[in-house]
Amino acid sequence: MNTQELFLIVMVVVFSVPYLIWRLGKTDYWAPLVVVQICIGILLGPGVSGALFPEHYTSLFNPQVLQALSGIAWWAIMIFVWIAGIELDLKKSWQDRRDSCITAGLALSCPLLLGCLAAVMLMTFIGADWIGPKGSDWQFIIGVGMACAVTALPILILLMEKLNILREPIGQRIMRYASLDDIAIWIVLSLVLLDWDRVSLQTIFLVSFILISFLFRKLMLSLQESDRWYVSFIWLGICGLASDWAGLHFMVGAFLAGVVMDSDWFNQEDMDKLRHFVMMTMLPVYFMSTGLRTNWEMDGLAVLVAAGILLFASIAGKIAGTYAAGKILKWEKGEAWIIGWLLQTKALIMIVFANVLLDKQIITSQTFTALLVMAVISTMLTVPVVTPKLHQYRHLIFKSK
């Protein structure tokens, strides 16, 4: 078969297998379609299908097919991260800054601390093969710690829509907390990626970005909405290119490109449709590409143990952080549990975060696999754990801060 035929076979598998499992298996309650897509990506990766059917795997996923998949995956995730940046509502967070800052700060710092301790535990007791060839100890510890602290804002939106709380007061509060954590996560990632050999380039990029952003904003305000869409994608490509050129990774540039834009520049319905179509048409390819990067060669049991340690750090940290915030802010019973479990949702953004660390060789593919397993399990737990509590404490849904 030629490359085009192999590529199309892969595309058929990517879109058909997860959908059929999700629809026929009725997994939506505990495993949304996005989670099923990630799991299928792992199963089709080298650690499972590559080990069971090595000849078929290497012939199907040849370098040309992998290159084509990577191109689609890069652009898909850039658009998705860009949308996440646009939709950050920092104005609302500032209006309720005491509640927002205390909760977001504790919900981020507690799992970050436990995640850092988990990273030290991996290095000390389960071997040192978790650190990538270009990663230092501090980069690995902070990187893994922040991966445990990540909240997947786009996936959180989908889950809260499923729970019918997104537009309710509690849903809007959780969005504020997650938005502030999102900003902090990308700032920390930028610091972790700082390359002292290229720090001058990175400084030039950041200073230039700030200055050009003011001009870009003025340009966007002078355009009609139909033109803003085209100019926005040009802006996205330029920011991603400049960020990658400076050594910060194109994903950092994509997020920054969205942060300096206002959501009210666009029709909200159109933005929702764009996010939906990107998730439906292109992100499954990204999940496939992510699965192809998993690695179980070191020791499958060690990877699973590592994933369990990281999962505990992630969930326990979020719950501890929100309980501490609840004590300070005098929340009602059940409030901290619901908010903490929703904020520990990982999935997509943590996978993006881990992909960046892997690209920069700060972590190994084994660490990446452990983080990916942790992200999948944490997301699968969210709806089954939160749903009974929402029924038990239904009045909290309508409580605002």
C-alpha positions as a LaTeX table, in Angstrom:
\begin{tabular}{lrrr}
\hline
Residue & $x$ (\AA) & $y$ (\AA) & $z$ (\AA) \\
\hline
Met1 & 0.00 & 0.00 & 0.00 \\
Asn2 & 1.11 & 3.55 & $-0.63$ \\
Thr3 & 1.38 & 6.26 & 2.04 \\
Gln4 & $-2.01$ & 7.81 & 1.22 \\
Glu5 & $-3.81$ & 4.50 & 1.68 \\
Leu6 & $-2.03$ & 3.75 & 4.95 \\
Phe7 & $-2.85$ & 7.24 & 6.21 \\
Leu8 & $-6.54$ & 6.82 & 5.37 \\
Ile9 & $-6.63$ & 3.43 & 7.12 \\
Val10 & $-5.28$ & 5.10 & 10.24 \\
Met11 & $-7.88$ & 7.88 & 9.96 \\
Val12 & $-10.71$ & 5.36 & 9.65 \\
Val13 & $-9.48$ & 3.58 & 12.79 \\
Val14 & $-9.01$ & 6.86 & 14.68 \\
Phe15 & $-12.58$ & 7.99 & 14.08 \\
Ser16 & $-14.47$ & 4.70 & 14.05 \\
Val17 & $-13.09$ & 2.57 & 16.90 \\
Pro18 & $-13.43$ & 5.11 & 19.77 \\
Tyr19 & $-16.85$ & 6.24 & 18.55 \\
Leu20 & $-18.21$ & 2.69 & 18.33 \\
Ile21 & $-16.88$ & 1.81 & 21.80 \\
Trp22 & $-18.30$ & 5.03 & 23.25 \\
Arg23 & $-21.69$ & 4.75 & 21.55 \\
Leu24 & $-22.32$ & 1.00 & 21.69 \\
Gly25 & $-20.70$ & 0.58 & 25.10 \\
Lys26 & $-22.57$ & 3.60 & 26.51 \\
Thr27 & $-19.45$ & 4.71 & 28.36 \\
Asp28 & $-20.39$ & 8.39 & 28.57 \\
Tyr29 & $-21.06$ & 8.37 & 32.32 \\
Trp30 & $-17.58$ & 7.26 & 33.35 \\
Ala31 & $-15.59$ & 7.71 & 30.12 \\
Pro32 & $-16.54$ & 10.59 & 27.77 \\
Leu33 & $-15.62$ & 10.20 & 24.11 \\
Val34 & $-12.44$ & 12.22 & 24.59 \\
Val35 & $-11.24$ & 9.74 & 27.24 \\
Val36 & $-12.06$ & 6.77 & 25.01 \\
Gln37 & $-10.08$ & 8.40 & 22.19 \\
Ile38 & $-7.05$ & 8.80 & 24.47 \\
Cys39 & $-7.31$ & 5.17 & 25.63 \\
Ile40 & $-7.52$ & 3.88 & 22.06 \\
Gly41 & $-4.47$ & 6.00 & 21.22 \\
Ile42 & $-2.55$ & 4.26 & 24.00 \\
Leu43 & $-3.70$ & 0.81 & 22.85 \\
Leu44 & $-2.60$ & 1.56 & 19.28 \\
Gly45 & 0.80 & 2.78 & 20.49 \\
Pro46 & 4.07 & 0.85 & 20.47 \\
Gly47 & 3.63 & $-0.45$ & 24.02 \\
Val48 & 0.50 & $-2.48$ & 23.19 \\
Ser49 & $-0.26$ & $-3.02$ & 19.50 \\
Gly50 & 3.42 & $-2.50$ & 18.64 \\
Ala51 & 4.38 & $-5.28$ & 21.04 \\
Leu52 & 1.58 & $-7.65$ & 19.96 \\
Phe53 & 1.81 & $-7.05$ & 16.21 \\
Pro54 & 5.25 & $-5.52$ & 15.55 \\
Glu55 & 5.32 & $-6.09$ & 11.77 \\
His56 & 1.84 & $-4.69$ & 11.15 \\
Tyr57 & 2.56 & $-1.78$ & 13.48 \\
Thr58 & 5.77 & $-0.72$ & 11.75 \\
Ser59 & 4.26 & $-1.06$ & 8.28 \\
Leu60 & 1.13 & 0.93 & 9.16 \\
Phe61 & 2.82 & 3.65 & 11.21 \\
Asn62 & 5.73 & 4.30 & 8.88 \\
Pro63 & 7.66 & 7.62 & 9.05 \\
Gln64 & 5.58 & 9.24 & 6.29 \\
Val65 & 2.27 & 8.43 & 8.01 \\
Leu66 & 3.61 & 9.60 & 11.37 \\
Gln67 & 4.75 & 12.88 & 9.81 \\
Ala68 & 1.31 & 13.49 & 8.31 \\
Leu69 & $-0.42$ & 12.71 & 11.63 \\
Ser70 & 1.97 & 15.01 & 13.50 \\
Gly71 & 1.19 & 17.97 & 11.23 \\
Ile72 & $-2.56$ & 17.67 & 11.83 \\
Ala73 & $-2.03$ & 17.11 & 15.55 \\
Trp74 & 0.18 & 20.20 & 15.94 \\
Trp75 & $-2.29$ & 22.54 & 14.30 \\
Ala76 & $-5.27$ & 21.02 & 16.11 \\
Ile77 & $-3.77$ & 21.43 & 19.56 \\
Met78 & $-2.55$ & 24.94 & 18.75 \\
Ile79 & $-6.10$ & 26.01 & 17.89 \\
Phe80 & $-7.48$ & 24.33 & 20.99 \\
Val81 & $-4.96$ & 25.94 & 23.35 \\
Trp82 & $-5.52$ & 29.29 & 21.61 \\
Ile83 & $-9.29$ & 29.04 & 22.26 \\
Ala84 & $-8.59$ & 28.20 & 25.91 \\
Gly85 & $-6.52$ & 31.39 & 26.15 \\
Ile86 & $-9.26$ & 33.51 & 24.58 \\
Glu87 & $-11.92$ & 32.19 & 26.93 \\
Leu88 & $-10.08$ & 33.00 & 30.15 \\
Asp89 & $-12.32$ & 35.43 & 32.03 \\
Leu90 & $-9.86$ & 37.29 & 34.23 \\
Lys91 & $-12.20$ & 40.28 & 34.69 \\
Lys92 & $-14.70$ & 38.15 & 36.60 \\
Ser93 & $-11.90$ & 36.61 & 38.65 \\
Trp94 & $-10.74$ & 40.09 & 39.65 \\
Gln95 & $-14.24$ & 41.11 & 40.73 \\
Asp96 & $-14.32$ & 38.18 & 43.19 \\
Arg97 & $-10.59$ & 38.27 & 43.80 \\
Arg98 & $-10.52$ & 37.17 & 47.46 \\
Asp99 & $-12.54$ & 34.03 & 46.85 \\
Ser100 & $-10.85$ & 33.37 & 43.49 \\
Cys101 & $-7.26$ & 33.91 & 44.61 \\
Ile102 & $-7.53$ & 31.94 & 47.87 \\
Thr103 & $-9.25$ & 28.98 & 46.23 \\
Ala104 & $-7.19$ & 28.94 & 43.03 \\
Gly105 & $-3.96$ & 29.44 & 44.98 \\
Leu106 & $-4.57$ & 26.57 & 47.39 \\
Ala107 & $-6.04$ & 24.31 & 44.69 \\
Leu108 & $-2.82$ & 24.81 & 42.70 \\
Ser109 & $-0.15$ & 24.88 & 45.41 \\
Cys110 & $-1.27$ & 21.77 & 47.34 \\
Pro111 & $-1.19$ & 19.31 & 44.40 \\
Leu112 & 1.96 & 21.06 & 43.13 \\
Leu113 & 3.69 & 20.34 & 46.44 \\
Leu114 & 2.49 & 16.72 & 46.57 \\
Gly115 & 3.40 & 16.28 & 42.90 \\
Cys116 & 6.92 & 17.54 & 43.57 \\
Leu117 & 7.23 & 15.06 & 46.44 \\
Ala118 & 5.96 & 12.31 & 44.13 \\
Ala119 & 8.62 & 13.27 & 41.56 \\
Val120 & 11.35 & 13.05 & 44.21 \\
Met121 & 9.97 & 9.65 & 45.22 \\
Leu122 & 10.18 & 8.42 & 41.62 \\
Met123 & 13.77 & 9.61 & 41.32 \\
Thr124 & 14.80 & 8.14 & 44.68 \\
Phe125 & 12.99 & 4.84 & 45.03 \\
Ile126 & 11.91 & 3.74 & 41.54 \\
Gly127 & 15.06 & 4.66 & 39.63 \\
Ala128 & 16.35 & 7.73 & 37.76 \\
Asp129 & 15.22 & 6.79 & 34.24 \\
Trp130 & 12.29 & 9.14 & 34.54 \\
Ile131 & 14.35 & 12.26 & 33.75 \\
Gly132 & 14.95 & 13.11 & 30.09 \\
Pro133 & 18.46 & 13.65 & 28.65 \\
Lys134 & 18.06 & 17.45 & 28.61 \\
Gly135 & 16.21 & 17.79 & 31.90 \\
Ser136 & 17.74 & 18.81 & 35.21 \\
Asp137 & 16.47 & 17.58 & 38.57 \\
Trp138 & 14.64 & 20.84 & 39.36 \\
Gln139 & 12.98 & 20.95 & 35.92 \\
Phe140 & 11.76 & 17.37 & 36.33 \\
Ile141 & 10.46 & 17.93 & 39.86 \\
Ile142 & 8.65 & 21.18 & 39.06 \\
Gly143 & 7.39 & 19.84 & 35.71 \\
Val144 & 5.89 & 16.68 & 37.22 \\
Gly145 & 4.57 & 18.65 & 40.19 \\
Met146 & 2.77 & 21.09 & 37.92 \\
Ala147 & 1.41 & 18.22 & 35.81 \\
Cys148 & $-0.28$ & 16.98 & 39.01 \\
Ala149 & $-1.68$ & 20.47 & 39.65 \\
Val150 & $-3.12$ & 21.04 & 36.16 \\
Thr151 & $-6.85$ & 21.49 & 35.67 \\
Ala152 & $-8.06$ & 20.70 & 32.14 \\
Leu153 & $-10.27$ & 23.75 & 31.60 \\
Pro154 & $-11.72$ & 22.71 & 28.19 \\
Ile155 & $-12.56$ & 19.19 & 29.42 \\
Leu156 & $-13.89$ & 20.65 & 32.66 \\
Ile157 & $-16.33$ & 22.71 & 30.57 \\
Leu158 & $-17.53$ & 19.56 & 28.80 \\
Leu159 & $-18.02$ & 17.67 & 32.06 \\
Met160 & $-19.89$ & 20.54 & 33.70 \\
Glu161 & $-22.15$ & 20.76 & 30.64 \\
Lys162 & $-22.86$ & 17.05 & 31.11 \\
Leu163 & $-23.68$ & 17.67 & 34.78 \\
Asn164 & $-25.88$ & 20.68 & 33.85 \\
Ile165 & $-23.99$ & 23.08 & 36.12 \\
Leu166 & $-21.83$ & 25.04 & 33.68 \\
Arg167 & $-24.12$ & 28.10 & 33.54 \\
Glu168 & $-25.09$ & 27.85 & 37.21 \\
Pro169 & $-23.31$ & 29.88 & 39.93 \\
Ile170 & $-21.16$ & 26.97 & 41.12 \\
Gly171 & $-20.07$ & 26.25 & 37.55 \\
Gln172 & $-19.05$ & 29.86 & 36.98 \\
Arg173 & $-17.11$ & 29.87 & 40.25 \\
Ile174 & $-15.21$ & 26.74 & 39.24 \\
Met175 & $-14.45$ & 28.34 & 35.86 \\
Arg176 & $-12.90$ & 31.32 & 37.68 \\
Tyr177 & $-10.70$ & 29.10 & 39.80 \\
Ala178 & $-9.61$ & 26.99 & 36.81 \\
Ser179 & $-8.89$ & 30.11 & 34.73 \\
Leu180 & $-6.47$ & 31.52 & 37.30 \\
Asp181 & $-4.76$ & 28.15 & 37.64 \\
Asp182 & $-4.47$ & 27.97 & 33.84 \\
Ile183 & $-2.53$ & 31.23 & 33.79 \\
Ala184 & $-0.21$ & 30.06 & 36.57 \\
Ile185 & 0.40 & 26.72 & 34.83 \\
Trp186 & 1.59 & 28.34 & 31.60 \\
Ile187 & 3.79 & 30.80 & 33.49 \\
Val188 & 5.46 & 27.93 & 35.35 \\
Leu189 & 5.86 & 25.99 & 32.10 \\
Ser190 & 7.61 & 29.00 & 30.55 \\
Leu191 & 10.00 & 29.13 & 33.52 \\
Val192 & 10.70 & 25.40 & 33.31 \\
Leu193 & 11.48 & 25.74 & 29.60 \\
Leu194 & 13.88 & 28.66 & 30.06 \\
Asp195 & 17.07 & 27.86 & 28.21 \\
Trp196 & 19.95 & 29.89 & 29.61 \\
Asp197 & 21.86 & 29.44 & 26.35 \\
Arg198 & 18.94 & 31.06 & 24.51 \\
Val199 & 17.65 & 33.37 & 27.24 \\
Ser200 & 18.40 & 36.44 & 25.11 \\
Leu201 & 16.16 & 35.09 & 22.32 \\
Gln202 & 13.42 & 34.28 & 24.82 \\
Thr203 & 13.64 & 37.77 & 26.32 \\
Ile204 & 13.42 & 39.32 & 22.85 \\
Phe205 & 10.39 & 37.19 & 22.08 \\
Leu206 & 8.54 & 38.11 & 25.28 \\
Val207 & 9.30 & 41.83 & 25.04 \\
Ser208 & 8.40 & 41.91 & 21.34 \\
Phe209 & 5.23 & 39.96 & 21.99 \\
Ile210 & 4.04 & 42.45 & 24.61 \\
Leu211 & 4.70 & 45.43 & 22.32 \\
Ile212 & 3.20 & 43.86 & 19.20 \\
Ser213 & 0.14 & 42.69 & 21.16 \\
Phe214 & $-0.93$ & 46.30 & 21.72 \\
Leu215 & $-0.78$ & 46.95 & 17.97 \\
Phe216 & $-2.55$ & 43.65 & 17.26 \\
Arg217 & $-5.39$ & 44.54 & 19.61 \\
Lys218 & $-5.88$ & 47.91 & 17.92 \\
Leu219 & $-5.92$ & 46.19 & 14.54 \\
Met220 & $-8.53$ & 43.65 & 15.66 \\
Leu221 & $-10.81$ & 46.36 & 17.04 \\
Ser222 & $-10.78$ & 48.09 & 13.65 \\
Leu223 & $-11.82$ & 44.94 & 11.75 \\
Gln224 & $-15.18$ & 43.33 & 11.11 \\
Glu225 & $-15.75$ & 40.01 & 12.85 \\
Ser226 & $-15.44$ & 38.01 & 9.62 \\
Asp227 & $-11.96$ & 39.47 & 9.05 \\
Arg228 & $-10.98$ & 38.94 & 12.68 \\
Trp229 & $-11.18$ & 35.16 & 12.23 \\
Tyr230 & $-8.68$ & 35.15 & 9.34 \\
Val231 & $-6.31$ & 37.57 & 11.04 \\
Ser232 & $-6.52$ & 35.54 & 14.25 \\
Phe233 & $-5.24$ & 32.37 & 12.59 \\
Ile234 & $-2.36$ & 34.32 & 11.03 \\
Trp235 & $-1.59$ & 35.72 & 14.49 \\
Leu236 & $-1.74$ & 32.21 & 15.97 \\
Gly237 & 0.75 & 30.85 & 13.44 \\
Ile238 & 3.17 & 33.75 & 13.93 \\
Cys239 & 3.09 & 33.51 & 17.73 \\
Gly240 & 3.62 & 29.75 & 17.65 \\
Leu241 & 6.53 & 30.11 & 15.24 \\
Ala242 & 8.18 & 32.91 & 17.23 \\
Ser243 & 7.78 & 31.06 & 20.52 \\
Asp244 & 9.25 & 27.86 & 19.12 \\
Trp245 & 12.12 & 29.81 & 17.52 \\
Ala246 & 12.90 & 31.31 & 20.93 \\
Gly247 & 12.98 & 27.85 & 22.52 \\
Leu248 & 9.76 & 28.13 & 24.55 \\
His249 & 7.74 & 25.61 & 22.45 \\
Phe250 & 5.01 & 26.57 & 19.99 \\
Met251 & 2.29 & 25.67 & 22.52 \\
Val252 & 3.34 & 28.52 & 24.81 \\
Gly253 & 3.02 & 30.91 & 21.86 \\
Ala254 & $-0.42$ & 29.53 & 20.99 \\
Phe255 & $-1.68$ & 30.13 & 24.52 \\
Leu256 & $-0.23$ & 33.64 & 24.66 \\
Ala257 & $-1.81$ & 34.40 & 21.28 \\
Gly258 & $-5.22$ & 33.68 & 22.81 \\
Val259 & $-4.67$ & 35.35 & 26.19 \\
Val260 & $-4.21$ & 38.82 & 24.65 \\
Met261 & $-7.49$ & 38.49 & 22.75 \\
Asp262 & $-10.98$ & 39.23 & 24.10 \\
Ser263 & $-13.75$ & 36.65 & 23.82 \\
Asp264 & $-16.31$ & 39.36 & 23.03 \\
Trp265 & $-14.54$ & 40.05 & 19.72 \\
Phe266 & $-16.31$ & 36.95 & 18.42 \\
Asn267 & $-19.81$ & 35.54 & 18.50 \\
Gln268 & $-19.84$ & 33.08 & 21.40 \\
Glu269 & $-21.88$ & 30.58 & 19.42 \\
Asp270 & $-19.30$ & 30.61 & 16.62 \\
Met271 & $-16.47$ & 30.11 & 19.13 \\
Asp272 & $-18.32$ & 27.18 & 20.71 \\
Lys273 & $-18.83$ & 25.66 & 17.26 \\
Leu274 & $-15.14$ & 26.05 & 16.42 \\
Arg275 & $-14.12$ & 24.30 & 19.65 \\
His276 & $-16.64$ & 21.55 & 18.96 \\
Phe277 & $-15.48$ & 20.97 & 15.39 \\
Val278 & $-11.80$ & 21.00 & 16.33 \\
Met279 & $-12.52$ & 18.38 & 19.01 \\
Met280 & $-14.56$ & 16.31 & 16.58 \\
Thr281 & $-12.46$ & 16.55 & 13.41 \\
Met282 & $-8.81$ & 17.06 & 14.42 \\
Leu283 & $-8.17$ & 16.36 & 18.11 \\
Pro284 & $-8.71$ & 12.58 & 17.71 \\
Val285 & $-5.58$ & 12.66 & 15.54 \\
Tyr286 & $-3.74$ & 14.43 & 18.37 \\
Phe287 & $-4.84$ & 11.71 & 20.80 \\
Met288 & $-3.60$ & 9.09 & 18.35 \\
Ser289 & $-0.23$ & 10.85 & 18.08 \\
Thr290 & $-0.09$ & 11.06 & 21.88 \\
Gly291 & $-0.74$ & 7.32 & 22.23 \\
Leu292 & 2.04 & 6.59 & 19.77 \\
Arg293 & 4.49 & 8.28 & 22.15 \\
Thr294 & 3.77 & 6.00 & 25.11 \\
Asn295 & 6.45 & 3.59 & 26.24 \\
Trp296 & 6.26 & 0.56 & 28.55 \\
Glu297 & 9.71 & $-0.82$ & 27.79 \\
Met298 & 11.33 & 0.07 & 31.13 \\
Asp299 & 8.84 & $-1.89$ & 33.24 \\
Gly300 & 5.10 & $-1.83$ & 32.79 \\
Leu301 & 4.54 & $-2.40$ & 36.51 \\
Ala302 & 6.88 & 0.47 & 37.44 \\
Val303 & 4.98 & 2.79 & 35.08 \\
Leu304 & 1.65 & 1.79 & 36.65 \\
Val305 & 3.03 & 2.27 & 40.17 \\
Ala306 & 4.30 & 5.70 & 39.15 \\
Ala307 & 0.90 & 6.55 & 37.68 \\
Gly308 & $-0.76$ & 5.51 & 40.95 \\
Ile309 & 1.57 & 7.71 & 43.00 \\
Leu310 & 0.97 & 10.67 & 40.69 \\
Leu311 & $-2.80$ & 10.08 & 40.75 \\
Phe312 & $-2.82$ & 10.13 & 44.55 \\
Ala313 & $-0.76$ & 13.34 & 44.61 \\
Ser314 & $-3.10$ & 14.96 & 42.10 \\
Ile315 & $-6.42$ & 14.07 & 43.73 \\
Ala316 & $-5.32$ & 14.37 & 47.36 \\
Gly317 & $-3.66$ & 17.71 & 46.62 \\
Lys318 & $-6.75$ & 19.20 & 44.96 \\
Ile319 & $-9.10$ & 17.98 & 47.68 \\
Ala320 & $-6.76$ & 19.22 & 50.43 \\
Gly321 & $-6.43$ & 22.59 & 48.72 \\
Thr322 & $-10.18$ & 23.13 & 48.32 \\
Tyr323 & $-10.88$ & 21.94 & 51.88 \\
Ala324 & $-8.34$ & 24.48 & 53.16 \\
Ala325 & $-10.00$ & 27.18 & 51.04 \\
Gly326 & $-13.41$ & 26.10 & 52.36 \\
Lys327 & $-12.25$ & 26.49 & 55.95 \\
Ile328 & $-10.91$ & 29.99 & 55.27 \\
Leu329 & $-13.94$ & 31.11 & 53.25 \\
Lys330 & $-16.47$ & 29.25 & 55.44 \\
Trp331 & $-18.03$ & 27.09 & 52.73 \\
Glu332 & $-20.91$ & 24.75 & 53.41 \\
Lys333 & $-20.59$ & 21.01 & 53.84 \\
Gly334 & $-19.98$ & 19.18 & 50.55 \\
Glu335 & $-18.83$ & 22.29 & 48.70 \\
Ala336 & $-15.08$ & 21.62 & 48.90 \\
Trp337 & $-15.54$ & 17.98 & 47.84 \\
Ile338 & $-17.51$ & 18.88 & 44.70 \\
Ile339 & $-15.20$ & 21.74 & 43.68 \\
Gly340 & $-12.03$ & 19.76 & 44.44 \\
Trp341 & $-13.07$ & 16.75 & 42.37 \\
Leu342 & $-14.06$ & 18.89 & 39.41 \\
Leu343 & $-10.81$ & 20.87 & 39.55 \\
Gln344 & $-8.72$ & 17.68 & 39.56 \\
Thr345 & $-9.95$ & 16.83 & 36.04 \\
Lys346 & $-6.82$ & 16.36 & 33.93 \\
Ala347 & $-7.22$ & 14.92 & 30.42 \\
Leu348 & $-6.34$ & 17.25 & 27.57 \\
Ile349 & $-4.39$ & 20.14 & 29.09 \\
Met350 & $-2.21$ & 17.85 & 31.20 \\
Ile351 & $-1.51$ & 15.78 & 28.10 \\
Val352 & $-0.50$ & 18.98 & 26.30 \\
Phe353 & 1.71 & 19.90 & 29.26 \\
Ala354 & 3.34 & 16.46 & 29.33 \\
Asn355 & 3.85 & 16.51 & 25.55 \\
Val356 & 5.78 & 19.78 & 25.87 \\
Leu357 & 8.00 & 18.30 & 28.60 \\
Leu358 & 8.61 & 15.24 & 26.43 \\
Asp359 & 9.37 & 17.34 & 23.33 \\
Lys360 & 11.97 & 19.28 & 25.32 \\
Gln361 & 13.38 & 15.98 & 26.68 \\
Ile362 & 12.81 & 17.02 & 30.30 \\
Ile363 & 10.95 & 13.74 & 30.93 \\
Thr364 & 11.29 & 10.33 & 29.31 \\
Ser365 & 8.59 & 8.47 & 27.42 \\
Gln366 & 8.09 & 6.28 & 30.51 \\
Thr367 & 7.29 & 9.33 & 32.63 \\
Phe368 & 5.04 & 10.58 & 29.86 \\
Thr369 & 3.17 & 7.25 & 29.87 \\
Ala370 & 2.69 & 7.37 & 33.65 \\
Leu371 & 1.37 & 10.94 & 33.42 \\
Leu372 & $-0.97$ & 9.97 & 30.59 \\
Val373 & $-2.42$ & 7.04 & 32.55 \\
Met374 & $-2.86$ & 9.33 & 35.56 \\
Ala375 & $-4.69$ & 11.91 & 33.41 \\
Val376 & $-7.07$ & 9.33 & 31.95 \\
Ile377 & $-7.98$ & 7.78 & 35.32 \\
Ser378 & $-8.46$ & 11.13 & 37.05 \\
Thr379 & $-10.84$ & 12.28 & 34.31 \\
Met380 & $-12.79$ & 9.01 & 34.32 \\
Leu381 & $-13.36$ & 9.33 & 38.07 \\
Thr382 & $-14.78$ & 12.86 & 37.95 \\
Val383 & $-18.40$ & 12.39 & 36.86 \\
Pro384 & $-19.10$ & 9.17 & 38.86 \\
Val385 & $-17.71$ & 10.75 & 42.06 \\
Val386 & $-19.29$ & 14.19 & 41.67 \\
Thr387 & $-22.79$ & 13.18 & 40.48 \\
Pro388 & $-24.00$ & 11.65 & 43.80 \\
Lys389 & $-22.71$ & 14.66 & 45.73 \\
Leu390 & $-24.53$ & 17.08 & 43.42 \\
His391 & $-27.76$ & 15.20 & 44.09 \\
Gln392 & $-27.09$ & 15.16 & 47.83 \\
Tyr393 & $-26.20$ & 18.87 & 48.06 \\
Arg394 & $-28.29$ & 20.21 & 45.20 \\
His395 & $-28.75$ & 23.63 & 46.81 \\
Leu396 & $-25.00$ & 24.26 & 46.38 \\
Ile397 & $-25.43$ & 24.41 & 42.60 \\
Phe398 & $-27.20$ & 27.73 & 42.90 \\
Lys399 & $-24.96$ & 29.22 & 45.58 \\
Ser400 & $-22.73$ & 32.07 & 44.37 \\
Lys401 & $-19.72$ & 33.78 & 45.90 \\
\hline
\end{tabular}
